[in-house]
Amino acid sequence: MTIQMNEYKKKLKENVKILIENNFLKEAKEIISQYEKIVENDIEIFSMKGVIYLLEGDFIEAEKILIDGLLIDITNFDLLYNMAYLYQLMGKNELAIEFYKQALINTNNEFYVNEVYNRLNELRVKISKTNVTDNKKSIKYYCYARKLEIEGIKSDAAIYYGLAYKYSTNFKLRSILESLYKNEKVLYDIFNVAAKLSKRKFIILSSCGWSGIYQRMHHIARALAKFEHEVLYVTPASRVSVNDPIISASDLTKYSLKYYKEVDNVKIFTPLIAVYNENEIASNYVDLVQTLLNLSDNSNKAVIITYMPYQSEIIKLLKGEFIHIYECVDDHLDLEYVFWGNKKDVIWEQELMDNAYAITTTSIALFLQRSIIEGRKNVYLSRNAVNEGDFICNDDFEEPEDLKNIPKPRIVYSGAIYDWFDKDLFYEVVKSNPDKSFVIIGFGNDKILNEECKNLYILGPKKHNELKKYLKHMDIGIIPFKADIDIVINCDAIKHYEYIASGLPVITTYMPEAAMGKPYTFLVNTKQEFNRAIESCLKLKVDKKRIEEFIYENSWNARAGLICKIIDKEISEDERINELKKIGDLIIGVTRKYDNAIFYTLKAIYLSLQDNTKFEQIMRQLFCNNRIKFIEKNYIIALLRNKNLLDLYKVIKNSHFVRDELKEEVEYCLKNNFIDNLYVLGNISINNLREALRLTKNLKNKEFGKIYEIYINYLLGSKLNIKDIEYNNTSIFSPILNYIKISKETTEYYEYYLSDLFDLVSESVINELIKNGIQIKGKIRDKLNKITEGYTIQDILEKQKYKKIRVLVPYDINYVNQIKTLAQYGLKDCYVFLDSNNQLKLIYIDENLMLHLKNEEYKRTITINKFNAADGNTHALIKYMPIEYRKKYKINLITGKDVWNIENIVKVPLISLVTISGFSTFLYFYPKLTYNIELGHGNVILKACGLMDKTDKNSGGNPKIYENVDYVCVSSHFNMIQLSSFYAIPENKFRITGSPRTDLLILEDARSNLERLLGLKLKNKKVIFNLPTFHIFEAVNRIEGLPEINDAIKLPHFDYELFDEFLEKNDLICVSKVHHGEEVKITEKVKYRKFKNIYFFNNEDLERFNINLYEILGAGDILITDYSSVYGDYLFMNKPIIFVNYDIEEYRKNRGLALEPYDFWTAGPKVSNQNDLHKEIINYINNPNYYKEEREKFQKLFFKYIDDRSTDRVWKMIDEIFEKIIT
C-alpha cells in the first residue's frame, strides 16, 4: 500500500510540474488543493505553490508559502532557490544573494550549482561554493520573523529579526536588518536586545502554578524564552504524602528535576513539601532553586526574578553570585483585599527590595511609592502588557458554543472576581441595561456574583489560548473595580490590554493606570456615567492601526526586553531621569483631563521631589474632601516629612483606618510632650513598620522603645512577650502598654486543645488556627498508641481541674459525633471553629447543650423554623400539637431568618435529630446531619417554580437543594406531582397528610382575630381579602410581572378612593396584605393611605399582635388574588375567589405558569380593570353559588382531606420517623 501511495504522490507531483511549465496554473492549484487534503506538509508542494503564486505575480503569497516550507526544512534547495529568485524579482538583492548562497551549499547537483552561479552573476556576485558560510540559523530566524511580520505580530518579528542579525555573517544583510526599525523606538529596542545582548539563565520564582490561565510571570517567562534565554519557572510548593519518614530535601529535588514540564521553551519546576503522618518533614524549595542556580553553564550571572515579599527569606538563603530583580506587581500591604498576604509582608518586601539589583513596578502609583516616597534609585516602570500572538489573528474563529445563545450586544468582564470587584455598581449597570448581555469569563469568589439576572451570563474561567475566541465576539470590555482602595489604585489590569488588543472599547472605574495612555477607554464612577459610556462605545469606530501600534508598544516582549537592558546596564542615568520626567508629564496631563482626588494625590507625590511644602498643602486640601485610606496615608507621609506633629495628631485621632490603641497613644504622647514617640507612631499608622522599628532604637525613653518594638512585632504576627519591660512613671500609663497587657492575658489565659477523635484533622487546619493567633497545645484522640501522639479525653478532664482549658472542634462532617463523644465523657463545654466570611469564628457549645447531648435529649428534640407570620403550617404544627406528643417531644423553635445564623447552623444538628420548616429553610446552608421534613407553603401552585421557572431555575429551590429533604408533606397526589416536576423529588419522599395550616382555617375564630388586628368590630360587614403574590422581589430585584402595577392591588391606575366608596356602599371592607417579597416598597406606598373601608397590613403587623395569617384568613368572604398559592386555601374553604390578571402575558413570559390554561385551572372570574373587579364582587354578593361548581370540582383534585386533622397526621408521621431513627 505504501509503495502504491508513493507512486501516486510521485506521479501527481510530476503532473503538477507539467501543468506549471505549461502555464496551466489554475488547474495545478486545484490538484494541489486535493492533494493537501490527503498529504500534509509535503516540502515539494510548498515549492510548487510558491512558484505558482510567483508566476501569478502574487509575491506576498508566494513569500508566505515558501517561508512556511523553509520553517519545516531550512536546507531544502528548491525552497531556498525559489525564495532567492522571488527576492531578485522584488528587487531585494541582498536578500536574494543570501538565499542563493544558502541554496548553493545545500545541493551537490552540478546543474543546480551552475544555475545558482548564473543567478549570482546576474546580481554581479562572484563567489565560490567553498567560500560560502552556512547561515541556516540566521536564515531560519529571518523566515520566522518575516512570517510574523506578515501576520502583523510585530514585536515577535522584531525579536527574530534581531536573532537573525545576531547569527548572520553577512554584514550587508545585517545592515539591512538593523535599519528596519530606525523610526520605531520600541521595536528597535526589542531588536537590539535580541541582536546584541548576552544570553542568560533566568530563574522565575512565581506566585502561581502554570495552568491555562496566564498572569504576568507567565508572560514574562515566555517572552524571555523568545530571546533565547534559558528560562526556569519555579511554581509554589506542592504538598505530597510520603511513606518514608526519612526523606531529604535533595531526594525531593531529584524528583522535581526529573519531572519538570516544558511550555513555550520555558521549563517549569515544582518544589515539594513532604508530609508524613500529617507532619511536614521536608521541603526542597530552597534546595531546588539553589540546584538550578548551580547548574548554570553560562559565564554570565544568572538572574532570579521574584514576585512575592516572602521570597525575601529564600533570596537570603541562596549561595553564589546572581542578579536579583524584584517585580513589584501589587500593593501587597492592603491585607483587607490581598487575601494571599502575610502580616510580615511589610518587612519582607522592604528587605526584598534592599537585596534587589533592580525593582520593576507595574503601575505609576507603585513606581512613585518605591522611587519618591521610599527614595530608591533602582526603580523602573514596567507596566503590564499583551502578547500580540495571543490576540492578533487573521483566522475567523467560529463563535464558541456557550456564546451562541447569548444575545448581542455583549459586554464582557474577564479575569479574577474578588472583593475589589464593585458588585453594587456592576449589578446596577446590569439591571439598568436589560437589552444588553453581560458576560463574565473568570474565576474567584463565587459568593460575589451570586445574584441572578436574566441578562447576566457567567461562563466561568477560560484558558488563555481560548480567550481571544470569546473576546472577538464581544462589543465592550469592562473593569468595574472599587476605585478608592489601595490594591486597585496600584493596579494595572492585564485585561485592559487584552480588551484593546481584541478591538474592544473599555469602560473602567477611575483607576490611575486606566487613564494613562490607554486608547478607547472611558472612565466612570456611577451607573449613569457607565450607561452613557456603554452607548458611546456601541457607536464607536475603532481604528485598527492605532490598536496595532498600542499592542506592539505594550508587548510582553518590550517588558522582557526592559529587564534584559536593566541587567546588561544598557539604561543610562540620563535615560532614567528622562523617564521619570515623562511619568510626571503623564500624571500632570491626567489631572488636567480628570477631576479626581486620587490622580491629584499622584501629582502631589511627584511634585514632592522638589517641594515637600507643596506636597503637604495639596494633600491637606485633598484630605479635607476625601477621607479615603490612600489619601490619608500620603497626607501623613507629608506631615511626617514636614514635622507637622499637631496636624499629624488630628489626622490620626479622627482616622477610620488607625487602630484605637494607637490613637490613644498619640494623644497621650502629645499631652505629655513625648515628641519623638510621635514619629514612631505616625509610621505605625501608615504601616511603615520597618521605619518605625528603626526609630524605636533612637528613642531617649528606652521603655517606650521596648513597648513599641513589642507592639510592632505583635502587629507583624509575633507572640506577645512583655517579661523584659521595665515600667517607669511615664511609660506605665501608655495606652499601647495597657493594650499589650490585656492582649497578653487573653491570649495566654487558656490552653487550647484540638479534638481529633477520628484522626482526620489535617495540618492545614492547625496552621489556620496558628495564623489566627491560637497556639494548639496538642490533639485530643480517642486512643493513643506508639504512632499517634496527643491526649485522651480523660487527660483533658484531669487538666481542667487545675488549668484553664479550651477544646476546639473543627466544623467538618464529623463535628457532631466528636462533640457527642466529648459530652458523653463529661466535658462541660467546647468550641466549634470555622471560617465565616474569611474570618475565624468560634461557636461556643455551652454546658447546657453538652448536658443535653450527654443525656441524649436530642433523640426527642425537634427543631422547627417558623419563618414569618404567613408560615401557617409550622404555626399550626406547634399550636395543635397533640398532648401525647407534647409529653414525648421537645420543641426547639427558631423564628425568621435566624435559622441561617451561623450559630444555629452549627448547633441545630447537635440539638435535634429532626428539623421541620415550611419554607425549605433547613435545606440551605445546613450540612445533611438531620432528618429534614418540609411542610411547604402551597397546595395549589399556579406559578412555575424550580425547573419550570423560565428565568430562575432555583426559585423555591432546585433538585440539588431538595436532595437534602427526607419527607415532604402534601395535600394531594396532584400537589405531589407538581412539586416533583419543580424539584425532581422522588415519589417515596412524599407523604399525603394535608397541610396543618388548613386546620387553622377551620378551628380558629378568624373574625375575632381580625377585629383584634384591625382594632374594630366587623358587625355584619363582609370581608374581602386582597392577597397577591409578589411581582417584584425586592431582595434580588426580580421582576415577574409589570413594574407599573407594583402596588397593593395589581391593577393599573387603581382608584383607591373610588374603591373605598364602593365598599362603603355595599357594606364591605377590604383587608390587603403585601407579599413579604415586596414588603418594603409597597408598605412605604400604603402606610399614609387612610380609608374608612380599606386596611393595609404586613407580616410585621401580624407579629406585633402575635397573630398568624391563617388565624384571620377564615374571616374572609371573598378573596382577590392573582397567581398566588393562597388560591388553594380559599378553594379548601370553598369560598369565592376573584383573579386579577392584568399582566398575565408578561408573567407568562418572565416566569411562566405551572397550570395552563390559566382560565381552566382558576375557579373564579378573571378581571383586568377596576370596573370589572367591582362587578364581580357584586356578582358574588348577589349569587352565593357563583363559580361554586368549579370550586368543588378542583377542591377534590387538590385536597385528599377536607377536615381539621392534618396536624394530627403530620405528628403521627413525625412519631414514626423518630421510632425508625432511634431503633
C-alpha positions, 0 to 999 in steps of 0.5 A: 500500500505504501509503495502504491501511495508513493507512486501516486504522490510521485506521479501527481507531483510530476503532473503538477510540474507539467501543468506549471511549465505549461502555464496551466496554473489554475488547474495545478492549484486545484490538484494541489488543493486535493492533494493537501487534503490527503498529504500534509506538509509535503516540502515539494508542494510548498515549492510548487505553490510558491512558484505558482503564486510567483508566476501569478505575480502574487509575491506576498503569497508566494513569500508566505508559502515558501517561508512556511516550507523553509520553517519545516526544512531550512536546507531544502534547495528548491525552497531556498532557490525559489525564495532567492529568485522571488527576492531578485524579482522584488528587487531585494538583492541582498536578500536574494544573494543570501538565499542563493548562497544558502541554496548553493551549499545545500545541493551537490547537483552540478546543474543546480550549482551552475544555475545558482552561479548564473543567478549570482552573476546576474546580481554581479556576485562572484563567489565560490561554493567553498567560500560560502558560510552556512547561515541556516540559523540566521536564515531560519530566524529571518523566515520566522520573523518575516512570517510574523511580520506578515501576520502583523505580530510585530514585536515577535518579528522584531525579536527574530529579526534581531536573532537573525542579525545576531547569527548572520555573517553577512554584514550587508544583510545585517545592515539591512536588518538593523535599519528596519526599525530606525523610526520605531523606538520600541521595536528597535529596542526589542531588536537590539536586545535580541541582536546584541545582548548576552544570553542568560539563565533566568530563574522565575520564582512565581506566585502561581502554578502554570495552568491555562490561565496566564498572569504576568510571570507567565508572560514574562517567562515566555517572552524571555524564552523568545530571546533565547534565554534559558528560562526556569519557572519555579511554581509554589510548593506542592504538598505530597504524602510520603511513606518514608519518614526519612526523606531529604530535601535533595531526594525531593529535588531529584524528583522535581528535576526529573519531572519538570514540564516544558511550555513555550521553551520555558521549563517549569519546576515544582518544589515539594513539601513532604508530609508524613503522618500529617507532619511536614518533614521536608521541603526542597524549595530552597534546595531546588532553586539553589540546584538550578542556580548551580547548574548554570553553564553560562559565564554570565550571572544568572538572574532570579526574578521574584514576585512575592515579599516572602521570597525575601527569606529564600533570596537570603538563603541562596549561595553564589553570585546572581542578579536579583530583580524584584517585580513589584506587581501589587500593593501587597500591604492592603491585607483587607483585599490581598487575601494571599498576604502575610502580616510580615509582608511589610518587612519582607518586601522592604528587605526584598527590595534592599537585596534587589539589583533592580525593582520593576513596578507595574503601575505609576502609583507603585513606581512613585511609592518605591522611587519618591516616597521610599527614595530608591534609585533602582526603580523602573516602570514596567507596566503590564502588557499583551502578547500580540500572538495571543490576540492578533489573528487573521483566522475567523474563529467560529463563535464558541458554543456557550456564546451562541445563545447569548444575545448581542450586544455583549459586554464582557468582564474577564479575569479574577472576581474578588472583593475589589470587584464593585458588585453594587455598581456592576449589578446596577449597570446590569439591571439598568441595561436589560437589552444588553448581555453581560458576560463574565469569563473568570474565576474567584469568589463565587459568593460575589456574583451570586445574584441572578439576572436574566441578562447576566451570563457567567461562563466561568474561567477560560484558558488563555489560548481560548480567550481571544475566541470569546473576546472577538465576539464581544462589543465592550470590555469592562473593569468595574473595580472599587476605585478608592482602595489601595490594591486597585489604585496600584493596579494595572489590569492585564485585561485592559490590554487584552480588551484593546488588543481584541478591538474592544472599547473599555469602560473602567472605574477611575483607576490611575493606570486606566487613564494613562495612555490607554486608547478607547477607554472611558472612565466612570464612577456611577451607573449613569456615567457607565450607561452613557459610556456603554452607548458611546462605545456601541457607536464607536469606530475603532481604528485598527492601526492605532490598536496595532501600534498600542499592542506592539508598544505594550508587548510582553516582549518590550517588558522582557526586553526592559529587564534584559537592558536593566541587567546588561546596564544598557539604561543610562542615568540620563535615560532614567531621569528622562523617564521619570520626567515623562511619568510626571508629564503623564500624571500632570496631563491626567489631572488636567483631563480628570477631576479626581482626588486620587490622580491629584494625590499622584501629582502631589507625590511627584511634585514632592521631589522638589517641594515637600511644602507643596506636597503637604498643602495639596494633600491637606486640601485633598484630605479635607474632601476625601477621607479615603485610606490612600489619601490619608496615608500620603497626607501623613507621609507629608506631615511626617516629612514636614514635622507637622506633629499637631496636624499629624495628631488630628489626622490620626485621632479622627482616622477610620483606618488607625487602630484605637490603641494607637490613637490613644497613644498619640494623644497621650504622647502629645499631652505629655510632650513625648515628641519623638514617640510621635514619629514612631507612631505616625509610621505605625499608622501608615504601616511603615513598620520597618521605619518605625522599628528603626526609630524605636532604637533612637528613642531617649525613653528606652521603655517606650522603645521596648513597648513599641518594638513589642507592639510592632512585632505583635502587629507583624504576627509575633507572640506577645512577650512583655517579661523584659519591660521595665515600667517607669512613671511615664511609660506605665500609663501608655495606652499601647502598654495597657493594650499589650497587657490585656492582649497578653492575658487573653491570649495566654489565659487558656490552653487550647486543645484540638479534638481529633477523635477520628484522626482526620484533622489535617495540618492545614487546619492547625496552621489556620488556627496558628495564623489566627493567633491560637497556639494548639497545645496538642490533639485530643484522640480517642486512643493513643498508641506508639504512632499517634501522639496527643491526649485522651479525653480523660487527660483533658478532664484531669487538666481542667481541674487545675488549668484553664482549658479550651477544646476546639472542634473543627466544623467538618462532617464529623463535628457532631459525633466528636462533640457527642463523644466529648459530652458523653465523657463529661466535658462541660463545654467546647468550641466549634471553629470555622471560617465565616466570611474569611474570618475565624469564628468560634461557636461556643457549645455551652454546658447546657447543650453538652448536658443535653447531648450527654443525656441524649435529649436530642433523640426527642428534640425537634427543631422547627423554623417558623419563618414569618407570620404567613408560615401557617403550617409550622404555626399550626404544627406547634399550636395543635400539637397533640398532648401525647406528643407534647409529653414525648417531644421537645420543641426547639423553635427558631423564628425568621431568618435566624435559622441561617445564623451561623450559630444555629447552623452549627448547633441545630444538628447537635440539638435535634435529630429532626428539623421541620420548616415550611419554607425549605429553610433547613435545606440551605446552608445546613450540612445533611446531619438531620432528618429534614421534613418540609411542610411547604407553603402551597397546595395549589401552585399556579406559578412555575417554580424550580425547573419550570421557572423560565428565568430562575431555575432555583426559585423555591429551590432546585433538585440539588437543594431538595436532595437534602429533604427526607419527607415532604408533606402534601395535600394531594397526589396532584400537589405531589406531582407538581412539586416533583416536576419543580424539584425532581423529588422522588415519589417515596419522599412524599407523604399525603397528610394535608397541610396543618395550616388548613386546620387553622382555617377551620378551628380558629375564630378568624373574625375575632382575630381580625377585629383584634388586628384591625382594632374594630368590630366587623358587625355584619360587614363582609370581608374581602381579602386582597392577597397577591403574590409578589411581582417584584422581589425586592431582595434580588430585584426580580421582576415577574410581572409589570413594574407599573402595577407594583402596588397593593392591588395589581391593577393599573391606575387603581382608584383607591378612593373610588374603591373605598366608596364602593365598599362603603356602599355595599357594606364591605371592607377590604383587608390587603396584605403585601407579599413579604417579597415586596414588603418594603416598597409597597408598605412605604406606598400604603402606610399614609393611605387612610380609608374608612373601608380599606386596611393595609397590613404586613407580616410585621403587623401580624407579629406585633399582635402575635397573630398568624395569617391563617388565624384571620384568613377564615374571616374572609368572604371573598378573596382577590388574588392573582397567581398566588398559592393562597388560591388553594386555601380559599378553594379548601374553604370553598369560598369565592375567589376573584383573579386579577390578571392584568399582566398575565402575558408578561408573567407568562413570559418572565416566569411562566405558569405551572397550570395552563390554561390559566382560565381552566385551572382558576375557579373564579372570574378573571378581571383586568380593570377596576370596573370589572373587579367591582362587578364581580364582587357584586356578582358574588354578593348577589349569587352565593353559588357563583363559580361554586361548581368549579370550586368543588370540582378542583377542591377534590383534585387538590385536597385528599382531606377536607377536615381539621386533622392534618396536624394530627397526621403530620405528628403521627408521621413525625412519631414514626420517623423518630421510632425508625431513627432511634431503633 
